[in-house]
Amino acid sequence: MDMRRIVAVLAEEAEQQIQSQVWKLTASDRTLALDTEARLRDVVGPLDAQEALPTIKRLEHLRETLAILAISLARTHGRLAWFLSGALNALEPVLRWRALPSEGGGTFGTVLPRPEEYAEAEDAVRRLQDALAQITVKSVDLGSAHPDQHVDEA
C-alpha cells in the first residue's frame, strides 16, 4: 500500500472515530493537532513549490516532516498518539532514502528514490495536513465546546 493510501485510511478512521464519539479530542489534543498541521504546511508546501526544489531539499523537507511528527507524538498519548504513530509508519520509507550517489562507498542500506516517490510522500504529507485540520474542526462541530467558550447554567 502506498503512503498516500495509508494516510487516507488513517484520516478516514480518525473521522469515523470522531463522528461516532469514540475519539473525543481534548483542547490540548486540538492545539497539538493544529500546531502539527501548521508545522507540516511550513515544511511541505504546494505541489509546484516542492517540485521546483532540488531533490536534496525535497528529502530534507520530508525528513523534517518525520521529525515534526515524532516530536508531536512524544507530546501526547491516546488516540492522537496512535494517529501520529500511524502517520510516521506510513512515511517510514523516507528514512531509507538518500539524495546523493554512493560514489562507490557503502550506503548503509539507503536507496535513491524515484521522482514519483518524492511526489507520493509529499502528497501523503499534504493529506496528513488536511486530516489534522479536519479532525480538529469536526470535533468542534460535534458539539464539543470550544476551549474559550463558557456555558452558563440556568
C-alpha positions as CSV (number, residue, x, y, z in Angstrom):
1,M,0.0,0.0,0.0
2,D,1.5,3.4,-0.9
3,M,2.0,6.2,1.6
4,R,-1.0,8.3,0.2
5,R,-3.4,5.4,0.7
6,I,-2.1,4.6,4.2
7,V,-2.6,8.2,5.3
8,A,-6.1,8.3,3.6
9,V,-7.1,5.2,5.6
10,L,-5.8,6.8,8.8
11,A,-7.8,10.0,8.0
12,E,-10.9,8.0,7.3
13,E,-10.6,6.1,10.6
14,A,-10.0,9.3,12.6
15,E,-13.1,10.9,11.0
16,Q,-15.1,7.8,11.8
17,Q,-13.9,7.6,15.4
18,I,-14.7,11.3,15.9
19,Q,-18.1,11.2,14.3
20,S,-19.0,8.1,16.5
21,Q,-17.6,9.9,19.5
22,V,-15.2,7.1,20.2
23,W,-12.4,9.7,19.9
24,K,-13.1,12.8,21.9
25,L,-10.3,15.3,21.3
26,T,-9.4,17.4,24.3
27,A,-8.4,21.0,24.0
28,S,-4.8,20.1,24.3
29,D,-5.2,17.4,21.5
30,R,-6.8,20.0,19.2
31,T,-4.0,22.5,20.0
32,L,-1.3,19.9,19.3
33,A,-3.0,18.7,16.1
34,L,-3.3,22.3,14.8
35,D,0.3,23.1,15.7
36,T,1.5,19.9,14.0
37,E,-0.6,20.7,10.9
38,A,0.8,24.2,10.7
39,R,4.4,23.0,11.0
40,L,3.9,20.4,8.3
41,R,2.5,23.1,6.0
42,D,5.6,25.2,6.6
43,V,7.8,22.3,5.6
44,V,6.0,20.7,2.7
45,G,4.2,23.2,0.5
46,P,2.1,23.0,-2.6
47,L,3.0,20.6,-5.4
48,D,4.5,23.2,-7.7
49,A,6.7,24.7,-4.9
50,Q,8.0,21.2,-3.9
51,E,8.7,20.1,-7.5
52,A,10.8,23.2,-8.1
53,L,13.2,22.2,-5.3
54,P,16.3,20.1,-5.9
55,T,15.9,16.5,-4.7
56,I,18.2,17.0,-1.7
57,K,15.9,19.8,-0.4
58,R,12.8,17.7,-1.0
59,L,14.3,14.9,1.0
60,E,15.4,17.4,3.7
61,H,11.8,18.6,3.9
62,L,10.4,15.1,4.2
63,R,12.9,14.2,6.9
64,E,11.8,17.4,8.8
65,T,8.2,16.2,8.5
66,L,9.2,12.9,10.2
67,A,10.9,15.0,13.0
68,I,7.8,17.1,13.5
69,L,5.6,14.1,13.7
70,A,8.0,12.4,16.2
71,I,8.1,15.5,18.4
72,S,4.3,15.8,18.4
73,L,4.0,12.1,19.1
74,A,6.2,12.5,22.1
75,R,3.9,15.2,23.5
76,T,0.7,13.3,23.5
77,H,-0.9,9.9,24.3
78,G,-4.1,8.0,23.5
79,R,-5.8,8.2,20.1
80,L,-3.9,11.3,18.8
81,A,-0.6,9.5,19.6
82,W,-1.9,6.4,17.8
83,F,-2.9,8.5,14.8
84,L,0.5,10.3,14.7
85,S,2.3,6.9,15.1
86,G,0.3,5.6,12.1
87,A,1.4,8.7,10.1
88,L,5.0,8.1,11.0
89,N,4.7,4.5,10.0
90,A,3.2,5.4,6.6
91,L,6.1,7.8,5.9
92,E,8.7,5.3,7.1
93,P,10.2,4.6,3.6
94,V,11.6,8.2,3.6
95,L,14.0,7.0,6.3
96,R,15.8,4.8,3.8
97,W,16.1,7.4,1.1
98,R,19.2,9.3,0.1
99,A,19.6,12.1,-2.4
100,L,23.3,11.7,-3.1
101,P,25.0,9.0,-5.2
102,S,27.1,6.4,-3.3
103,E,30.3,7.1,-5.3
104,G,31.5,3.6,-4.7
105,G,31.1,3.5,-0.9
106,G,28.6,1.8,1.3
107,T,25.1,3.4,1.7
108,F,24.0,1.9,5.0
109,G,21.0,0.4,3.2
110,T,19.7,3.7,1.8
111,V,18.3,3.9,-1.7
112,L,17.8,6.6,-4.3
113,P,14.0,7.2,-4.6
114,R,12.4,7.6,-7.9
115,P,11.0,11.2,-8.6
116,E,7.4,9.8,-8.3
117,E,8.2,8.6,-4.8
118,Y,9.0,12.1,-3.7
119,A,5.7,13.3,-5.1
120,E,3.9,10.4,-3.4
121,A,5.4,11.2,0.0
122,E,4.7,14.9,-0.4
123,D,1.1,14.1,-1.3
124,A,0.8,11.9,1.7
125,V,2.1,14.8,3.9
126,R,-0.5,17.2,2.3
127,R,-3.2,14.7,3.0
128,L,-2.0,14.4,6.6
129,Q,-2.0,18.2,6.9
130,D,-5.7,18.2,5.8
131,A,-6.6,15.4,8.1
132,L,-5.1,17.1,11.1
133,A,-7.0,20.3,10.3
134,Q,-10.3,18.4,9.6
135,I,-10.3,16.2,12.7
136,T,-10.0,19.2,15.0
137,V,-12.7,21.1,13.1
138,K,-15.0,18.0,13.2
139,S,-14.5,17.5,16.9
140,V,-15.8,21.1,17.5
141,D,-18.7,20.6,15.1
142,L,-19.8,17.6,17.0
143,G,-20.9,19.7,20.0
144,S,-17.6,19.9,21.8
145,A,-17.4,23.3,23.4
146,H,-14.5,25.5,22.2
147,P,-11.9,25.8,24.9
148,D,-12.6,29.5,25.2
149,Q,-16.4,29.1,25.4
150,H,-18.2,29.2,28.7
151,V,-21.5,27.6,29.2
152,D,-23.9,29.4,31.5
153,E,-26.0,27.2,33.7
154,A,-29.6,28.3,34.1
